[in-house]
Structures are given as C-alpha cells and as structure tokens.
C-alpha cells in the first residue's frame, strides 16, 4: 500500500490525477465481473475535489466508480468543496447507478483506438431490465462514440434514454447510441424499455 500511496501523491501533486485513476480503472477490466453483494470491488477512494483533474475528469471518475459499484468514499475536504464538486458528488442519478438493487458491477464492453486516442464503452445491468451506459473518451479531441443495441445485448431496437449529468430525457432512440464526447469526458446514460416494450412484457 505504501507504493500505491506514493504513486497517488506523485500524480496528484503534478496534476496527473486523471492518469492515476485511469491506471486503476484499467485494473478493473479483469475483475469487475467478480464484484457484487457480499464482495464489492474497491478501486480506491474518490479524488473528486482534491485537485489534479479537470471538472470533466472528475465527472468521468465519479460516474465510472459508481457504475463499478465501488464504495463511494469522498476523499476531499468537505469544508472547502466547490459548487462543481458538490454538483458531481450529490448527483443522485449517478448515485442510483451505484446503489441499484441488482448490485451488478459494470464492465467494459470494448475499447477502441480512434484518430485522437482511445475511447471505450462501459455497461452495467440495472434492476427493471435497464442499463447504465458510459461512453468514455480518453483521447485529446472530441470523438463520436457509437454503440449498437446489439452490442449492448439490448432486447429490442428502441429504448428510452436519459442523460444523467445533463438530467435530461433524450426520448426514444432507435438502433444505436451515438454521441460526441469531449476529451477526457463521459456521456452517462440510463437506458430503459419503451412503453411499447413494457406493455408487451406485461401481456
């Protein structure tokens, strides 16, 4: 643990907190499916509000940790939190991903190399036949990220989609999810059945 703390302190003191957290995130790829009720994976406490990352990077960090069902342990000074820090840490829709009754950890669906760097999609099953989906752009320029419902193993070609950071319903979307995601940022989505799908299931 001493070595890990040394890496953390080095990264944060030089504004490289995002690099440190991405290294930890990469380690979750092989073990994320093992987490669940009675044994949650813990990829380290939250660094939101501690410096060393941009607001977009804080948002990515918090959302990914939430989808991984990581214990959301606030690591910053509560007495000096900025409004942005409060907005991120108190986003109940992101917290709901973490506290979902199903308790299934999110997993990385895939990672791809784009013109401006790596980008990836993480997905987590939620109760009520819903999905949490995070598009994460690791690259240095805005990148369009597209994932099909087939890749998500979604039952159907339509879904109601909500943007959890924007707190906005995006309506019924067909076939695939496709969004421009800025550098080092995420698009965090909650995918649920259309009213038509729900009616069919109830018959």
FENVENMO-V153268 format. One record per pair of residues at least 24 apart in sequence whose ideal C-beta (glycine too) atoms are under 10 Angstrom apart, sorted by sequence separation. I is the first residue (numbers start at 1). J is the second residue. D is the distance in whole Angstrom. If there is no record, write none. Layout:
I;J;D
I;J;D
This chain:
20;44;9
46;70;8
48;72;10
50;74;10
100;124;8
102;126;6
103;127;9
109;133;8
114;138;9
115;139;8
116;140;5
117;141;8
119;143;5
121;145;7
123;147;8
149;173;9
152;176;9
163;187;7
164;188;4
165;189;10
172;196;9
21;46;9
43;68;6
45;70;9
46;71;9
49;74;8
50;75;6
51;76;9
59;84;9
63;88;9
66;91;9
100;125;9
101;126;9
102;127;4
106;131;9
109;134;10
111;136;9
113;138;10
114;139;6
116;141;4
118;143;9
119;144;9
120;145;8
121;146;9
129;154;9
149;174;8
150;175;9
151;176;8
152;177;8
163;188;7
164;189;7
21;47;7
42;68;9
44;70;8
45;71;8
46;72;6
48;74;7
49;75;8
50;76;5
58;84;7
62;88;5
72;98;6
98;124;10
100;126;5
101;127;5
102;128;9
106;132;6
108;134;9
113;139;9
115;141;8
116;142;8
117;143;8
119;145;5
121;147;5
129;155;7
133;159;10
149;175;6
150;176;8
151;177;10
162;188;9
163;189;6
164;190;6
20;47;8
41;68;6
42;69;10
43;70;5
44;71;10
45;72;9
46;73;6
47;74;10
48;75;8
49;76;3
50;77;8
55;82;9
58;85;7
61;88;9
62;89;7
66;93;10
67;94;9
71;98;9
72;99;9
97;124;7
100;127;6
101;128;9
102;129;10
106;133;9
111;138;8
114;141;9
116;143;6
120;147;10
148;175;7
149;176;6
162;189;7
163;190;8
40;68;9
41;69;7
42;70;6
43;71;9
45;73;4
46;74;6
47;75;6
48;76;6
49;77;7
59;87;9
63;91;9
66;94;5
69;97;8
70;98;7
100;128;9
102;130;9
104;132;10
106;134;7
108;136;9
115;143;8
123;151;9
125;153;9
131;159;8
133;161;9
148;176;4
149;177;8
161;189;6
162;190;5
18;47;9
40;69;6
41;70;6
42;71;6
44;73;9
45;74;8
46;75;5
47;76;8
49;78;9
55;84;5
58;87;10
59;88;6
62;91;8
65;94;9
66;95;7
68;97;9
69;98;6
97;126;7
114;143;5
123;152;6
130;159;9
146;175;10
147;176;6
148;177;8
161;190;7
162;191;8
17;47;5
40;70;7
41;71;9
45;75;4
46;76;8
54;84;10
55;85;9
58;88;6
63;93;10
66;96;8
67;97;5
68;98;8
69;99;9
96;126;9
100;130;8
114;144;9
121;151;8
123;153;8
130;160;9
131;161;10
134;164;9
146;176;6
147;177;5
148;178;9
159;189;9
160;190;9
161;191;6
162;192;8
17;48;10
21;52;9
40;71;6
42;73;8
44;75;9
45;76;10
49;80;8
58;89;9
63;94;6
66;97;5
67;98;7
69;100;8
112;143;10
114;145;9
121;152;8
123;154;9
133;164;10
146;177;7
147;178;8
159;190;10
160;191;7
161;192;8
20;52;8
21;53;8
37;69;9
49;81;6
55;87;9
59;91;9
62;94;6
65;97;10
66;98;4
100;132;8
130;162;10
132;164;8
145;177;8
146;178;4
147;179;10
159;191;5
160;192;5
17;50;7
19;52;9
20;53;9
35;68;7
36;69;8
48;81;9
49;82;7
55;88;8
62;95;9
64;97;10
65;98;8
66;99;9
67;100;10
69;102;10
97;130;10
112;145;9
145;178;7
146;179;8
159;192;7
160;193;7
17;51;7
18;52;7
19;53;9
35;69;6
63;97;8
66;100;10
69;103;7
98;132;9
144;178;6
145;179;6
159;193;7
160;194;6
12;47;7
17;52;3
18;53;5
22;57;9
25;60;9
32;67;9
35;70;8
49;84;8
50;85;9
59;94;9
63;98;9
69;104;7
70;105;9
97;132;5
144;179;7
145;180;8
158;193;9
159;194;6
160;195;8
8;44;8
11;47;9
15;51;8
16;52;6
17;53;4
18;54;7
21;57;8
25;61;8
28;64;9
32;68;6
48;84;9
49;85;4
62;98;9
69;105;5
70;106;10
96;132;9
143;179;10
144;180;5
145;181;5
158;194;5
8;45;10
15;52;5
16;53;9
17;54;9
21;58;10
24;61;10
28;65;9
31;68;10
32;69;9
48;85;6
49;86;9
67;104;10
68;105;5
69;106;7
97;134;9
110;147;8
143;180;7
144;181;8
154;191;7
156;193;7
157;194;10
158;195;10
160;197;9
12;50;6
13;51;9
14;52;8
15;53;8
18;56;9
19;57;10
22;60;9
32;70;10
48;86;10
67;105;8
68;106;5
94;132;9
109;147;7
142;180;5
143;181;6
155;193;8
156;194;7
158;196;7
159;197;8
160;198;10
8;47;8
12;51;7
13;52;8
15;54;9
18;57;4
21;60;8
22;61;9
25;64;6
49;88;8
67;106;4
68;107;9
93;132;10
142;181;7
143;182;8
152;191;7
154;193;9
158;197;7
4;44;8
12;52;4
17;57;7
18;58;9
21;61;5
24;64;10
25;65;9
28;68;6
48;88;6
49;89;7
66;106;8
67;107;9
68;108;10
94;134;10
142;182;5
143;183;8
156;196;9
157;197;10
11;52;7
12;53;9
17;58;9
20;61;10
24;65;9
48;89;6
65;106;10
110;151;7
141;182;8
142;183;6
145;186;10
156;197;5
8;50;10
11;53;10
18;60;8
22;64;10
28;70;9
46;88;9
64;106;8
109;151;6
135;177;8
137;179;10
139;181;9
141;183;6
143;185;10
145;187;7
147;189;10
149;191;9
155;197;7
18;61;8
21;64;8
25;68;8
46;89;8
63;106;10
109;152;7
135;178;9
137;180;9
138;181;10
139;182;10
140;183;5
142;185;8
154;197;10
8;52;10
17;61;8
21;65;9
64;108;10
109;153;9
133;177;7
135;179;6
137;181;4
139;183;6
140;184;8
156;200;9
135;180;10
136;181;8
137;182;7
138;183;8
139;184;8
24;70;10
135;181;5
137;183;6
138;184;7
155;201;9
134;181;10
137;184;7
138;185;10
136;184;9
137;185;6
136;185;8
137;186;7
135;185;9
136;186;5
137;187;8
135;186;6
136;187;8
134;186;5
135;187;4
136;188;9
134;187;7
135;188;8
68;122;8
133;187;8
134;188;5
135;189;8
67;122;6
69;124;8
133;188;8
134;189;7
64;120;10
67;123;8
68;124;8
121;177;9
132;188;8
133;189;4
67;124;5
132;189;7
133;190;8
40;98;10
64;122;7
66;124;9
131;189;8
132;190;6
133;191;6
63;122;9
67;126;10
131;190;7
132;191;8
130;190;6
131;191;4
130;191;6
131;192;8
119;181;7
129;191;10
130;192;5
40;103;8
129;192;8
130;193;8
37;101;10
41;105;6
122;186;9
126;190;8
128;192;7
129;193;6
37;102;9
38;103;9
40;105;8
67;132;5
126;191;9
128;193;8
36;102;9
37;103;4
66;132;8
67;133;9
68;134;10
117;183;8
121;187;10
122;188;10
123;189;10
126;192;9
36;103;5
37;104;9
67;134;6
97;164;7
116;183;8
117;184;9
35;103;9
36;104;6
66;134;9
96;164;8
123;191;9
129;197;9
35;104;8
36;105;6
63;132;9
93;162;8
95;164;10
129;198;9
35;105;4
64;134;6
93;163;9
94;164;6
128;198;10
33;104;9
34;105;8
35;106;9
63;134;6
93;164;4
94;165;7
32;104;10
33;105;7
35;107;10
64;136;7
92;164;10
93;165;8
129;201;8
32;105;5
33;106;10
63;136;9
91;164;7
93;166;10
31;105;9
32;106;7
33;107;6
60;134;8
91;165;7
93;167;7
32;107;5
92;167;10
31;107;10
32;108;7
60;136;6
91;167;8
28;105;8
60;137;9
88;165;9
28;106;9
29;107;8
30;108;10
60;138;9
87;165;9
28;107;9
29;108;5
28;108;8
56;137;9
26;108;9
29;111;8
25;108;9
26;111;9
32;122;9
29;120;9
97;188;8
32;124;9
29;122;10
97;190;8
28;122;9
94;188;7
96;190;8
25;120;9
93;188;8
22;118;9
94;190;10
25;122;9
91;188;9
93;190;7
66;164;9
63;164;8
63;165;8
62;165;10
59;165;6
56;165;10
25;136;9
25;138;10
22;136;9
22;138;7
67;186;10
18;138;9
60;181;10
67;188;8
64;186;7
66;188;9
63;186;5
60;184;7
62;186;9
63;187;9
64;188;9
56;181;10
59;184;9
60;185;6
61;186;9
63;188;5
56;182;6
57;183;10
59;185;7
60;186;4
62;188;9
56;183;8
57;184;5
59;186;6
60;187;10
56;184;5
57;185;8
60;188;9
54;183;9
55;184;10
56;185;4
57;186;9
59;188;8
54;184;7
55;185;9
56;186;8
53;184;9
54;185;9
22;184;9
18;184;6
